[in-house]
Amino acid sequence: MSAGTVTTLPPNQPEHENLVEERLVAWFFVAALVYMAVSFLGGLLMALQLVRWNPLQGSEWLSPGRWRMIHTNAIAYGFLANAFLGALHWAVPRLTLRPVLSRALSYFIFVAWQVVVLSTAAGILMGQAQGIEWGETPVWIDPLALAGLLLVAINFMAPIIKAEGPLYVTLWYFMAAFVWTFLTYAMGNFLPEYFVPGTSGGAIAGLFIHDLVGLFVTPLGWGLMYYFVPILLQKPIWSHGLSLVGFWGLAFFYPLNGIHHFLYTPIPMFLQYGAVIATIAVELVVTTVIINFFGTIWGSGKAVVNNLPIRWFYTGMVLYFITCFQCALQVTLTFQALIHFTDWVVGHAHLVMFGVFTMWLMGIMTYLFPRLLRRPWYSYTLCEWHYWLSTAGIVSMFIDLTLAGVFQGYAWASLQPWDVSVELSEPFWIFRIFAGLTIIAGQLCFAWNLLMTWLGKTSDEPATSAATNAWGTA
């Protein structure tokens, strides 16, 4: 299969007409981008509030506390969930050579999920949020969201169950994610609120916070990388054995990590120690996955230069390794004594959510939109600007907040007055605003490029043959 082939089916497999509802894939991606814009607006309002530049003071509905929850929920349930659903509708039928159980159900899920996300935002703005981090969805939304997750699992599991022959590792990750996400959401949104009070409820909330990343976002993200990277590089994954080590390591160690969010609390110390050890173990698991993907690209390093989706993917992988290495350090009790409650943790969270999973999804969208719209990108230059502004923005924000956390931690450890730590933080917070604006500028380049491509506009810039052949539609 040549580098310019449009199909993403593995070699020697027949092209099946009407296998994928491509219009729905595009709808999920567009919805994801809209929620990303909302999330960025919330993040910008929070950043402006910290330096007393908030332009929307005096409104309870627009208070920074509520928009902070809009910021996190819009990125998790609005952007990530929609983008993953779009990518699943592309990948699962191609891997199983069967369509989803019901296209009507897929369209229903699309509409229902937007209702869930928008209702969650409305409930948060009206002050109905629950007191669980990442689980602020109002109580009347939780049963609907759980039913939606069940429908998603049924719709995608049907073709997977019917697939013939051994299952590719991508489908292993997908099947696990369908089960884990349903159980994780139920655990975090029902048990602490209704059944398990006090310290025990706090332990469960900690598990939920981290399992939402490790058992929902991570398996879907890595599963999609195992699907798209071999296709774009036109070569098989380096080691099937290492892919299994990564999968089972994730399954065994990640569910135990979450309590590291509540070190130095009344939660029993054996649980805290267990979370620390499991978190460090996950870094070893991640290392095997990184080795597998860099073994795959070995000998094809030019793809990082010529193939923009591959560059998105591997940038995310490098930042994922940094994130997990940092996590293995910061969960130790010694490290926590310095960075607990500081902006170090904020920088870490932004690196994993934007620097890893959002980058992977942006690479997927960069690759798929020309195929969904049946035309090349309006501007390959804007695609490059999207990548470089996004990368520069998130890396500079991560470094800025990491340094801010160190300064804050030492200020508190020296028992200086609280206002001293606030004053020394302000330059870092101002820098974060401009780093965030850099990221937003990158997304505006992408949005304009997508709009022009959707409308069928043509630009005067010459399309480079490398870009067109490697990841365009030529």
QUICOR-V931893 format. One record per backbone hydrogen bond with DSSP energy under -1.0 kcal/mol. CO is the residue of the C=O (numbers start at 0). NH is the residue of the N-H. Records with the same first field share a line. If there is no record, write none. Layout:
BEGIN
CO = NH + NH
END
This chain:
BEGIN
1 = 4
9 = 12
15 = 18
19 = 21
20 = 24
21 = 25
22 = 26
23 = 27
24 = 28
25 = 29
26 = 30
27 = 31
28 = 32
29 = 33
30 = 34
31 = 35
32 = 36
33 = 37
34 = 38
35 = 39
36 = 40
37 = 41
38 = 42
39 = 43
40 = 44
41 = 45
42 = 46
43 = 47
44 = 48
45 = 49
47 = 52
48 = 51
59 = 62
62 = 66
63 = 67
64 = 68
65 = 69
66 = 70
67 = 71
68 = 72
69 = 73
70 = 74
71 = 75
72 = 76
73 = 78
74 = 79
75 = 80
78 = 82
79 = 83
80 = 84
81 = 85
82 = 86
83 = 87
84 = 88
86 = 90
87 = 91
90 = 94
91 = 95
92 = 96
101 = 105
102 = 106
103 = 107
104 = 108
105 = 109
106 = 110
107 = 111
108 = 112
109 = 113
110 = 114
111 = 115
112 = 116
113 = 117
114 = 118
115 = 119
116 = 120
117 = 121
118 = 122
119 = 123
120 = 124
121 = 125
122 = 127
123 = 126
131 = 134
135 = 129
137 = 140 + 141
140 = 144
141 = 145
142 = 146
143 = 147
144 = 148
145 = 149
146 = 150
147 = 151
148 = 152
149 = 153
150 = 154
151 = 155
152 = 156
153 = 157
154 = 100
155 = 159
156 = 160
157 = 161
159 = 162
167 = 170 + 171
168 = 172
169 = 173
170 = 174
171 = 175
172 = 176
173 = 177
174 = 178
175 = 179
176 = 180
177 = 181
178 = 182
179 = 183
180 = 184
181 = 185
182 = 186
183 = 187
184 = 188
185 = 189
189 = 193
190 = 194 + 195
196 = 200
197 = 201
198 = 202
199 = 203
200 = 204
201 = 205
202 = 206
203 = 207
204 = 208
205 = 209
206 = 210
207 = 211
209 = 213
210 = 214
211 = 216
212 = 217
215 = 219
216 = 220
217 = 221
218 = 222
219 = 223
220 = 224
221 = 225
223 = 227
224 = 228
227 = 231
228 = 232
229 = 233 + 234
238 = 242
239 = 243
240 = 244
241 = 245
242 = 246
243 = 247
244 = 248
245 = 249
246 = 250
247 = 251
248 = 252
249 = 253
252 = 255
253 = 256
256 = 259
257 = 260
258 = 261
267 = 271
268 = 272
269 = 273
270 = 274
271 = 275
272 = 276
273 = 277
274 = 278
275 = 279
276 = 280
277 = 281
278 = 282
279 = 283
280 = 284
281 = 285
282 = 286
283 = 287
284 = 288
285 = 289
286 = 290
287 = 291
288 = 292
289 = 293
290 = 294
291 = 295
292 = 296
296 = 299
299 = 302
300 = 303
301 = 304 + 305
302 = 306
306 = 310
307 = 311
308 = 312
309 = 313
310 = 314
311 = 315
312 = 316
313 = 317
314 = 318
315 = 319
316 = 320
317 = 321
318 = 322
319 = 323
320 = 324
321 = 325
322 = 326
323 = 327
324 = 328
325 = 329
326 = 330
328 = 331
331 = 335
332 = 336
334 = 337 + 338
335 = 339
338 = 341
341 = 344
342 = 346
343 = 347
344 = 348
345 = 349
346 = 350
347 = 351
348 = 352
349 = 353 + 354
351 = 356
352 = 357
353 = 358
355 = 359
356 = 360
357 = 361
358 = 362
359 = 363
360 = 364
361 = 365
362 = 366
363 = 367
364 = 368
367 = 371
368 = 372
369 = 374
378 = 382
379 = 383
380 = 384
381 = 385
382 = 386
383 = 387
384 = 388
385 = 389
386 = 390
387 = 391
388 = 392
389 = 393
390 = 394
391 = 395
392 = 396
393 = 397
394 = 398
395 = 399
396 = 400
397 = 401
398 = 402
399 = 403
400 = 404
401 = 405
402 = 406
403 = 407
404 = 408
405 = 409
406 = 410
407 = 411
408 = 412
409 = 413
410 = 415
411 = 414
416 = 419
417 = 421
418 = 422
419 = 423
421 = 425
424 = 428
425 = 429
426 = 430
427 = 431
428 = 432
429 = 433
430 = 434
431 = 435
432 = 436
433 = 437
434 = 438
435 = 439
436 = 440
437 = 441
438 = 442
439 = 443
440 = 444
441 = 445
442 = 446
443 = 447
444 = 448
445 = 449
446 = 450
447 = 451
448 = 452
449 = 453
450 = 454
451 = 456
452 = 455
463 = 467
464 = 468
465 = 469
466 = 470
END
